[in-house]
Amino acid sequence: MAVFVAVGAAVLMTWPLAVNAAHHVLGAIYFWDAYTNAMIMGSRVDSALGRAPLSLYDNYFFAPLPRSIVFNENHFGLSLLFAPFHLLSNNPLWAYNLTLLFSLALSTFFTYLLVLRLTGSGYAGVISGVAFACCPYVFFEMGRIQLVATQWIPACFLFLHRAAEERRPRDILGFWGCILLQIGTCLYYAMFLVPLLALVGCLLLLRQRPPPRFYLWFGAGAVGAGLVALLMVYPYFSARGAFNLERSLAFASSYDGKLSFFANVHETNRTLTGMHHRGEWRGAHEEIAFPGFSVLALASAALMVPGWRRLWQRGVRPAFVTIALWFELAVIAGSLTLLGHSMLPGAVVLGVGTWLFARRGVPHPFGGERGLYFATLLLAVAMFLGLYPLEWDGAPVRGLYYYFHTYFPGFNGIRKVSRQAVMTTFAVCVLAGFGGAWLFSKLRRRNDRVLASMLLLGALAFELRSFPHPLEAVWAGSRVPPVLRFVASLPARDSIASVPQESGRQRFVGDAGMALHNYLALYHRHRFVNGQSSWQPPVTELARRALERLPDDGARRALLSMGTRHLVVFGEDLEPGRESLPAELAARPGEYRRVFQQGSHSVFTLLREDDPTLELMEAPALPASARLVPATDLHARSPLQPDRAGLAVDGEEDTYWTGARVQEQGQYFEVELTEARPILGLEIDAPGRVMDVPASYWLSLANGGEELGVVAEQAVLRLCRAQVFAPEEFVFRVVLPRPIPADRVRITLGQPVPGHFFSIHELRLYAD
């Protein structure tokens, strides 16, 4: 029955996706993330089978960067589910949708197994499973399969219980296997699981007191899983020096959860319309955390019924004494939290107080399996509230999550803290299982239990209803245009680019249009230089802006410098004013050669002569004799934003000057020294704006009233290797072959970097 309900719920709650899976995706918010996720899973499968020139850490997009896996989830675990569907069909969209439906069904089934183990009630397990798998938070995230695939969360807890209580090696291996599958599905959820599993695991071990042999097996499993996990995640840590992948405290705290989120459902919910919520900024928060009325009622019954029964049995006076003791403990813990501006001392006091009460026989809500998951719920809510849950006396109070973000590796890479709504919902759904077990225990006849379960499932389906769900049509299978099959025949290691990107007329529009190119790579199986993601490296942004400015020569040079070999043009979708782009490219036979045309679709090969300036160059090193000219000796000026020019030489990298307009040849920035010095070199830092530096320039000097002319130049646009592959380490640098005395230095833009401003965080001069 559980399997039938799991599959049926997945199909019903996403209806009519199941009958349109070959050519549609669910029209959820951020539905275009489905395109990217399909591409990522396909990349894992294609690389593993050698069907494309990819390493296991490469995706198709963001060429020429290696290990582009670091800019998204790795999807190793999800790819195991995706692979058989992908290999059985030439339609990756169908494979993606089946993986989505299968994940929803597995989430229901594993929650059912967990609740069945904890309560002994299969009926309660089915109710909890459907409630968790189809909760409002999950359906808000329906465009992102990694956030919908919640199945490994209950599976981890299930195998943790089995391992601690039955101590069988296979259950220990099952637990660590589920951890690995979660790491390979969603790193967010894997990190969020850490404190909850630690709490449940420690309490289970204290209760069960397994023999030393258990710890040997558990430790061996941890070592083996750790090695496999390291293979999956090490690119993320190795790339942090080259790319800014960490989230500051201020940035992460802007995505903290809030208690008000527990009253919100997304607009796709067709029943709870009075609880619809749209964030102030689209995508600013995952502001949906409401678990559902049915599970809240059952969870409340699970906590209140036994609590009231125990207090009633003790009598009125002892009951009031117990309530007073717990109230006093809560006041002390809360006071310490506010006075210390930290939840940590309050949590410690609450934990110690609970332990002392338990030792002295004071009734408490944390006993047994039910109490274990009540403690899990409290911890999940505390973590959900994020780094700074509230303010007191004009200063923020640090939450428990603050300490994980600050001291636990990996948490500082998490952006949307409020996604921990999945953990609060999970804990509520498990507690609802206890309430459901109590309810079904009151029904003596099997038919009554079946009827009650059907009524509860009907209530769940009604209150969580998002069906019939809107759909988005997508090119797929035999309906993809022949141009993609032609590109598939090109040399495997040739990189491509595609236009239009987000400014098309109909199909390639906005983020969805950009992300569509990600998905289409599964048909042509070539790495490409454009693409869409929530975070894009600078070279990909340069590719996007260069493609917007074709056939400009600087744009062509930028594309060639990053390895672009072919350009795919979807002519019918070109925006107004660019319809003539294919003709303009064809009119330059020395730069572009059309190698395919069918209807409005064309493929052009970018031609390059033996031009060494198209190769990425290394920034020159400063000579040993170079000495930094003090910033206090420099006065900056520019005709662009002149009142801000001094910010480029103030010694503060947090401040910067920018021309505030797209680069044009002839724009310049000038520095005057208090006295003449033998100038050896110039450096420009532009962190986060590495493509805003002069990729083509003339450097000129003057001494007194004498113009010394151009002393260094780069006549055409040329990129540095670090600009592309290690932007966090990049410094623009010009080194003169010999010292030249000067008291004025000017750098003038030559060929502009397409679509970028001229910006300087800090300019430094070096003298002999």
Sequence and secondary structure as in RCSB ss.txt:
>XXXX:A:sequence
MAVFVAVGAAVLMTWPLAVNAAHHVLGAIYFWDAYTNAMIMGSRVDSALGRAPLSLYDNYFFAPLPRSIVFNENH
FGLSLLFAPFHLLSNNPLWAYNLTLLFSLALSTFFTYLLVLRLTGSGYAGVISGVAFACCPYVFFEMGRIQLVAT
QWIPACFLFLHRAAEERRPRDILGFWGCILLQIGTCLYYAMFLVPLLALVGCLLLLRQRPPPRFYLWFGAGAVGA
GLVALLMVYPYFSARGAFNLERSLAFASSYDGKLSFFANVHETNRTLTGMHHRGEWRGAHEEIAFPGFSVLALAS
AALMVPGWRRLWQRGVRPAFVTIALWFELAVIAGSLTLLGHSMLPGAVVLGVGTWLFARRGVPHPFGGERGLYFA
TLLLAVAMFLGLYPLEWDGAPVRGLYYYFHTYFPGFNGIRKVSRQAVMTTFAVCVLAGFGGAWLFSKLRRRNDRV
LASMLLLGALAFELRSFPHPLEAVWAGSRVPPVLRFVASLPARDSIASVPQESGRQRFVGDAGMALHNYLALYHR
HRFVNGQSSWQPPVTELARRALERLPDDGARRALLSMGTRHLVVFGEDLEPGRESLPAELAARPGEYRRVFQQGS
HSVFTLLREDDPTLELMEAPALPASARLVPATDLHARSPLQPDRAGLAVDGEEDTYWTGARVQEQGQYFEVELTE
ARPILGLEIDAPGRVMDVPASYWLSLANGGEELGVVAEQAVLRLCRAQVFAPEEFVFRVVLPRPIPADRVRITLG
QPVPGHFFSIHELRLYAD
>XXXX:A:secstr
 HHHHHHHHHHHHTTTGGGSTTTEEE  TTTTHHHHHHHHHHHHHHHHTTSSS  TT  SSSTT S GGGGS   
HHHHHHHHHHHHH S HHHHHHHHHHHHHHHHHHHHHHHHHHHHS HHHHHHHHHHHHT HHHHHTTT HHHH  
THHHHHHHHHHHHHHH  HHHHHHHHHHHHHHHTT HHHHHHHHHHHHHHHHHHHHHH   HHHHHHHHHHHHHH
HHHHHHHHHHHHHTTTTS     HHHHHTT   GGGGG B TT SS GGGB   SSTTS        HHHHHHHH
HHHHHHHHHHHHHH HHHHHHHHHHHHHHHHHHHHHHHHTTBHHHHHHHHHHHHHHHHHTT   TT HHHHHHHH
HHHHHHHHHT S  EEETTEEEB HHHHHHHHSTTGGG   GGGGHHHHHHHHHHHHHHHHHHHHHT  SHHHHH
HHHHHHHHHHHHHT   S  EEE   GGGS HHHHHHHTS TT EEEEE  SB SSSSBHHHHHHHHHHHHHHH 
  BS    SS  HHHHHHHHHHHTTT HHHHHHHHHTTEEEEEEEGGG  TT TTHHHHHHT TTTEEEEEEETT
EEEEEE   S GGGS B      TT EE  GGGEEEE SSSGGGGGGGGSS TTS EEEEEE  TT EEEEEEEE
EEEEEEEEEE TT GGGS SSEEEEEEETTEEEEEEEEE S   BHHHHH GGG  EEEEEEEEEEEEEEEEEE 
S  TT EEEESEEEEEE 
